[in-house]
């Protein structure tokens, strides 16, 4: 393996390991309550978090609950019930998972404790449509949001208001019980109410904000649902609501923590490493081109970026689909392909971009990489970018990063490796 590829993959693995909930959860757990302890877990990290909680919880203390995540039940799960949902578009399993979570939240009292395990992907994995909205309606809305180019904050503002579970409604269903939410953040800025559409956090956004997002991206809703939003009948619980008086939230893992771990290891290996941002957003192809320009400017007189060095960034780019039948995409692969094109064959710059959950979009890989000086057909690369087939392009070149599901989700990892120009 090329030493540059080995280094980039090593740093990705370091970042991912730093965001593993099983390394972070046990030290944050409260003592068992006088009553029951009910676990409500949902998201891409539900399995890892659930297993860690079972391992750390006293064997003689009551513990039960529901976990909803991707894939089959994890090996070793004993006390918590597992249900499989779908991502990025919800399915009947997502619906059943949301119903089970809401049922598990009911019937609790003041002596009981709810431990919520929340991570990215929960918006689709557990889906409870608001009254008047069918699963098919919710699926169509999800697809429209994903294709629109809306940011994760904008998408989840809408999702909160068309759900019977999100926007704090799952927490409200817990009644008088105490609640602690452990959150693995996959959103720029770590706004905890946005992660997974904030099922256990009060929601500062309003129905008018959701309507503004729908108008901005020209997304239609069933007339009855639009009227309900316009009349404020789907408003979410807000900060200051008395139902959240005995609730608190803990940020367990975040993009910044993961990137900082990668930077520390890079520096230990002798590399100068610059952490550009942990919340970099924007259209994937635009972001990729901008990162390329930063890399090309390294070494110029007065630049703080002096080769050899590494540039790290995180966040979440967006892809606005321009075709009804796109190719094998993935926002990280598309960002990477735009970056590679903009570098114009610079032999001293290599890059790796991947999603920390191990799945970039709906493809099999976490992301992809390229190395400087590699011979490429720029026309073919440009055609792949225009067709949203970046994932397919890197698969054909055998440059896909294959990790499988990682058990965490702290958003995108982007690394540019800049050597001294020859």
C-alpha positions, 0 to 999 in steps of 0.5 A, spaced: 500 500 500 502 507 498 505 510 504 500 516 503 494 512 503 496 508 509 497 514 513 491 517 511 487 511 513 491 510 519 488 517 521 481 516 519 481 510 524 484 514 529 479 519 529 473 514 528 476 510 535 476 517 539 468 517 537 466 510 539 461 511 545 463 504 548 470 508 550 466 514 553 459 512 556 461 508 562 464 514 566 458 518 565 452 513 567 448 515 573 447 511 579 441 506 578 434 510 581 429 507 586 425 505 581 426 502 574 431 504 568 428 504 561 433 505 555 430 508 549 436 508 544 435 510 536 441 512 531 447 509 527 450 508 534 445 505 538 448 498 538 455 500 540 451 504 546 447 499 548 452 494 549 456 499 552 450 500 557 449 493 558 456 492 560 457 498 565 450 497 568 450 493 575 447 486 574 442 486 580 439 493 578 433 493 573 434 495 566 430 494 560 428 498 554 428 498 546 434 500 541 432 502 534 438 502 529 441 499 522 442 492 521 441 486 525 441 485 532 448 486 535 451 479 538 451 480 546 445 484 547 441 481 553 437 486 556 435 491 551 430 489 545 433 490 538 429 493 532 431 494 525 430 501 522 432 503 515 436 509 513 436 514 509 429 513 507 424 510 513 421 503 512 416 499 516 421 497 520 422 504 522 415 505 523 415 499 528 421 502 532 418 508 533 412 505 536 416 501 540 420 507 543 413 511 544 410 505 548 416 504 552 416 511 554 409 510 557 407 508 564 413 511 568 413 515 574 417 520 578 422 514 581 424 511 574 430 513 570 430 514 562 437 513 559 436 516 552 442 514 547 441 518 541 445 518 535 445 521 527 441 517 523 435 517 528 430 521 523 429 515 518 431 509 523 425 511 527 419 514 524 413 516 527 409 520 522 405 526 525 397 525 525 395 526 518 401 523 514 402 516 512 409 512 511 409 513 504 408 521 505 414 521 510 418 517 505 417 522 499 418 528 504 425 525 506 427 523 499 425 530 497 429 533 503 435 529 501 435 531 494 434 538 495 441 540 498 438 543 504 443 543 510 442 538 516 439 543 520 434 545 515 432 538 514 431 536 521 427 543 522 422 540 518 422 533 520 421 535 528 415 538 526 412 532 522 413 527 527 410 524 533 417 522 536 422 528 534 423 535 537 422 533 544 416 529 543 419 522 545 422 525 552 415 528 553 412 521 553 416 519 559 412 523 564 414 524 571 421 520 570 428 523 570 431 523 563 438 523 561 440 523 554 447 521 551 448 524 544 453 522 539 453 528 535 453 528 527 451 535 526 455 542 525 456 546 531 453 540 535 446 543 536 444 537 540 437 538 539 438 537 531 442 530 532 437 525 530 431 531 530 432 531 537 427 526 540 429 528 547 431 535 547 426 541 547 426 544 540 427 552 539 425 552 532 417 553 530 412 551 525 414 557 521 421 555 520 419 549 517 415 552 512 420 557 510 425 551 509 419 547 505 418 554 501 426 555 500 427 548 497 420 548 493 418 542 497 410 540 497 406 537 502 399 534 503 394 540 503 392 538 510 399 537 513 401 544 510 394 547 514 396 544 520 403 547 520 400 554 518 396 554 524 401 552 529 398 545 530 404 541 530 408 545 534 414 542 538 415 542 546 420 548 547 426 550 551 423 552 558 417 547 558 416 544 565 416 537 562 424 538 561 425 540 568 428 533 570 432 532 564 439 533 562 443 532 556 451 529 555 455 530 549 458 524 549 462 524 542 463 529 537 466 531 530 471 536 534 473 530 539 475 525 533 479 530 529 483 533 535 485 525 536 487 525 529 491 531 529 495 529 535 497 522 532 499 526 526 503 531 530 506 525 534 508 522 527 512 528 525 507 532 521 504 539 521 497 538 522 492 544 521 485 543 523 481 548 519 474 547 521 469 541 525 463 544 522 464 545 514 458 545 510 456 547 503 455 544 496 459 538 496 462 540 489 463 547 491 467 545 498 471 540 494 474 545 490 475 550 495 479 545 499 483 544 493 485 551 492 487 552 500 491 546 498 494 549 492 496 555 496 500 552 501 507 554 501 506 561 498 509 567 501 505 569 507 501 563 507 500 559 514 500 553 511 507 550 509 508 543 506 509 538 508 503 538 512 496 535 513 489 539 512 483 536 517 476 538 516 469 535 518 462 537 518 457 535 513 456 537 505 450 537 501 449 534 494 443 537 490 441 532 485 440 534 478 438 528 475 432 523 477 437 517 476 443 519 479 449 514 480 453 511 486 454 518 489 456 519 497 457 526 499 464 525 501 466 521 494 463 527 491 467 532 495 473 528 494 472 528 486 471 535 486 477 536 489 481 532 485 478 535 479 480 542 481 487 540 483 489 539 476 493 533 477 498 536 482 502 531 484 504 533 491 497 533 494 493 527 496 486 526 500 481 522 503 474 523 505 469 519 508 463 518 513 465 516 520 459 511 520 462 507 515 457 508 510 457 514 505 450 515 502 447 509 500 454 506 497 458 500 501 464 504 502 465 509 508 468 514 502 474 514 498 481 517 497 486 519 491 494 520 491 497 525 487 501 524 481 496 518 479 494 518 472 487 519 471 482 521 465 479 528 467 474 527 462 471 521 465 472 524 472 468 530 470 462 526 467 462 522 473 461 528 477 456 531 473 452 524 474 453 524 481 457 518 480 463 519 484 462 513 488 462 509 482 468 512 479 472 511 485 469 504 485 472 503 478 479 505 480 479 501 486 480 507 491 474 506 496 475 506 503 471 500 506 470 499 513 463 497 514 459 500 519 463 503 525 458 503 531 459 511 531 457 517 527 460 524 528 460 526 521 465 527 515 472 526 516 476 530 510 484 530 510 489 533 505 496 531 505 500 536 502 508 534 500 513 539 498 512 540 491 517 537 487 
